[in-house]
Amino acid sequence: MKRGLLLFAVSGLLSAADPYAAWSQGRPDEAVAPLIATARDNGRWDAWLDAGLAAAAAGQHGPAVASLVQAHNLAPEQPAPRNALRALGVALPTTWCERAGPIALPGTGWAAVAVLSLAGLGLGLGFGRSRWRPALLTSSGVLLVLAAPGLMAVHLDRSPHWAATVRDTQALDSTGAPIRAVPAGTLLQRSGRTWDQRSGVTLPDGQACWLPISDLMP
Amino acid sequence: MVKTLILLFLAVCGWAGEVHLDLPDPVIPGATMAATLRIVDPPANPTSVEFPTVAGVTLALAGQTSQNTTISNGQRTTTISVGLSVLASQRGAFTVPPITVVLNDGSRMQSGETRLRAADGDARLTGEALAEVVFEPDRIVPGQPTSLVYRLYLRRGEVSKLGIAPPEGCITLGERTMAESSTVDAQGRAWTLVTTTWPLTLATPGTYTVRGQQEYQVVVGDNFFNQRAKRAQVAVAPATLTVSELPTTGRPEGFTGLIGPLSARASLDRERVSAGEGALLSLSVTSRQTDLVKRPDFAIPGVQAYPKTDQSENGTRTFTWDLVPSAPGRITIPAFAFPFFDPGSQTYRAAQSDSLVLTVIPGRQRDLGIVGQTASPAQPTTPLAVVSPSLPEPLRGSAGTRPADTLAWLGLIGGLGLGGAWTLVGHLRRNRRGTHRGHSLRKAGRDPLALEQALRALAGAELSAEQRQTQQALQQAVERHRFGGEALPDLEAQIRVLEHVP
């Protein structure tokens, strides 16, 4: 009897510690908060993706879209966040990484680190040594050209500053008066301006307005 | 004949002139008032005007005739304005039949029928200006369109800036429009009326008041030298708009705040498919609030529905699904319903799409008669995987670390530094070691002084026995040449022994 109670308590503790356990047991709503907290702590795109998927499984549209948008912002070259966003009905425009396709690969992730390091080494040697200089500089240039599409695509995909509403809210004008309703999970762009706990955003139809920062993520 | 052909040609070319009768509104009964007959682009000069007979209304030529020509975007427009007088004997509404203008080529032009209203002038029009603003309608529910109409009456003068604006927080539903017309006061004097209209709505219940001060300017002075502009202000009669809460009674489940008008339309790209094939279901919802239209849940037994990306443009939001039926038969796609509030009837209604039928026929089967030698069957082709926009599986931290974007640039800078440092170290090592002594000997050639210098440098090097002997022999040969006058022997063999000494 005691052993059974002990096993029950240990299994309970394990399931509480591992949010994936609750999710796999059909309780994704219990996994959302810990997964979001984990994602906030480590800042990894895959953690945000899992948090978004858990929220989607729990029917929490706003946090789901917002978490997936954060995952997309952190790793625009990864197809999983944008595919998940589109599966949730979010009209995310075609990204530059999608347009570039495999051309972007040398300029993203660890491949970009390796390619640019080699290019830098070649440039350093090429400028300093007269011997092999043309070959070194040419190969460095080729490496830079290879990496350029991916680097530019990632940069351009980050520049819209996507965000999403985590709950149903009201768009406000500059005086704080409500303009219109904005449902949870609306994809919008941050303008970068903040004022009085409000953030300037552009709605999907192009209207510029303000939203409470607490209703936005990331 | 030629004239007729020219007229026919002009008529075919669409260069038909127009005649407009501009009447004051209203015409004061018993007062003779000025009116204008505008003849636009007449094919020939007008010679006379024939007025119709209207009981209770008298029209006659009066005043001056003027001509104005404008060229806009390369198109020339000539307008002849003929001054008229109009006199109404009683109050009421009249219809003035077409007025005929006779041209000097014998052709005729006619105006359209014109409405004339004979009534007392606006008794409110006194002084120099009157400004009023109204909401039409002045009671709405959130999202219901209304118009803010601003009427500015001016006895004379002009306005450079409007004195009011739509209320804060309103949602504009279109462009502001301005129209200018004329009216008369109780004394029959003409006033200019500028009407500005904003189509708008509000999302939040409450009471909204619009008021302000209208500034205008008039030119005073009776001659050129003492004329000056005088600014004046007039208070705008305020208007109030009441935005009431949406009624709670009768509010249907699933109501998302949509305000009518709203329409929904569903369609299939094909009505018959073979089993295993797909059909595209499109659902278009037209509304002023497309952002509030949610994708409806769609599930039918026997059909796998794959939602595609929503599209929203021109006030219509379109949802699409790829439908893949699993078995033959007739599949009925039920109507989609979108509840909305109808401001006209002040009730909740639902916009429904039509119910659709998709007929799924069994997959095609073909019997083949094979003649000739049998062969091994071809490998069956792999069916294409259906790509569905379903959610991916969680990664559970298996994605691996993603380097920061700055790391790539740091790698570039680090590589550049490493390459430079490598080169620098090579240079420093070469400088510390000095010149390659073997190469110096080779470069000296048969120059005795250079040979002497190179051999002196070799003296401090670590040499093998053979190299030491060769160095001493070479030294002696050079000294014999320099101080004994002997010719230098062939040095190639000796230099070859020593040229590798670093």
Boltz contact constraints between the chains, C-beta under 6 A:
constraints:
  - contact:
      token1: [A, 20]
      token2: [B, 396]
      max_distance: 6.0
  - contact:
      token1: [A, 46]
      token2: [B, 395]
      max_distance: 6.0
  - contact:
      token1: [A, 46]
      token2: [B, 399]
      max_distance: 6.0
  - contact:
      token1: [A, 50]
      token2: [B, 394]
      max_distance: 6.0
  - contact:
      token1: [A, 53]
      token2: [B, 391]
      max_distance: 6.0
  - contact:
      token1: [A, 53]
      token2: [B, 394]
      max_distance: 6.0
  - contact:
      token1: [A, 75]
      token2: [B, 402]
      max_distance: 6.0
  - contact:
      token1: [A, 80]
      token2: [B, 392]
      max_distance: 6.0
  - contact:
      token1: [A, 84]
      token2: [B, 391]
      max_distance: 6.0
  - contact:
      token1: [A, 84]
      token2: [B, 392]
      max_distance: 6.0
  - contact:
      token1: [A, 86]
      token2: [B, 309]
      max_distance: 6.0
  - contact:
      token1: [A, 86]
      token2: [B, 389]
      max_distance: 6.0
  - contact:
      token1: [A, 87]
      token2: [B, 389]
      max_distance: 6.0
  - contact:
      token1: [A, 87]
      token2: [B, 390]
      max_distance: 6.0
  - contact:
      token1: [A, 87]
      token2: [B, 391]
      max_distance: 6.0
  - contact:
      token1: [A, 89]
      token2: [B, 295]
      max_distance: 6.0
  - contact:
      token1: [A, 89]
      token2: [B, 310]
      max_distance: 6.0
  - contact:
      token1: [A, 91]
      token2: [B, 309]
      max_distance: 6.0
  - contact:
      token1: [A, 91]
      token2: [B, 310]
      max_distance: 6.0
  - contact:
      token1: [A, 110]
      token2: [B, 403]
      max_distance: 6.0
  - contact:
      token1: [A, 112]
      token2: [B, 408]
      max_distance: 6.0
  - contact:
      token1: [A, 113]
      token2: [B, 403]
      max_distance: 6.0
  - contact:
      token1: [A, 113]
      token2: [B, 407]
      max_distance: 6.0
  - contact:
      token1: [A, 113]
      token2: [B, 408]
      max_distance: 6.0
  - contact:
      token1: [A, 113]
      token2: [B, 411]
      max_distance: 6.0
  - contact:
      token1: [A, 116]
      token2: [B, 408]
      max_distance: 6.0
  - contact:
      token1: [A, 116]
      token2: [B, 411]
      max_distance: 6.0
  - contact:
      token1: [A, 116]
      token2: [B, 412]
      max_distance: 6.0
  - contact:
      token1: [A, 117]
      token2: [B, 411]
      max_distance: 6.0
  - contact:
      token1: [A, 117]
      token2: [B, 415]
      max_distance: 6.0
  - contact:
      token1: [A, 120]
      token2: [B, 412]
      max_distance: 6.0
  - contact:
      token1: [A, 120]
      token2: [B, 415]
      max_distance: 6.0
  - contact:
      token1: [A, 120]
      token2: [B, 416]
      max_distance: 6.0
  - contact:
      token1: [A, 121]
      token2: [B, 415]
      max_distance: 6.0
  - contact:
      token1: [A, 121]
      token2: [B, 418]
      max_distance: 6.0
  - contact:
      token1: [A, 121]
      token2: [B, 419]
      max_distance: 6.0
  - contact:
      token1: [A, 123]
      token2: [B, 416]
      max_distance: 6.0
  - contact:
      token1: [A, 124]
      token2: [B, 416]
      max_distance: 6.0
  - contact:
      token1: [A, 124]
      token2: [B, 419]
      max_distance: 6.0
  - contact:
      token1: [A, 124]
      token2: [B, 420]
      max_distance: 6.0
  - contact:
      token1: [A, 125]
      token2: [B, 419]
      max_distance: 6.0
  - contact:
      token1: [A, 128]
      token2: [B, 420]
      max_distance: 6.0
  - contact:
      token1: [A, 128]
      token2: [B, 423]
      max_distance: 6.0
  - contact:
      token1: [A, 129]
      token2: [B, 423]
      max_distance: 6.0
  - contact:
      token1: [A, 173]
      token2: [B, 169]
      max_distance: 6.0
  - contact:
      token1: [A, 175]
      token2: [B, 168]
      max_distance: 6.0
  - contact:
      token1: [A, 177]
      token2: [B, 168]
      max_distance: 6.0
  - contact:
      token1: [A, 177]
      token2: [B, 169]
      max_distance: 6.0
  - contact:
      token1: [A, 178]
      token2: [B, 204]
      max_distance: 6.0
  - contact:
      token1: [A, 179]
      token2: [B, 169]
      max_distance: 6.0
  - contact:
      token1: [A, 180]
      token2: [B, 171]
      max_distance: 6.0
  - contact:
      token1: [A, 180]
      token2: [B, 203]
      max_distance: 6.0
  - contact:
      token1: [A, 181]
      token2: [B, 257]
      max_distance: 6.0
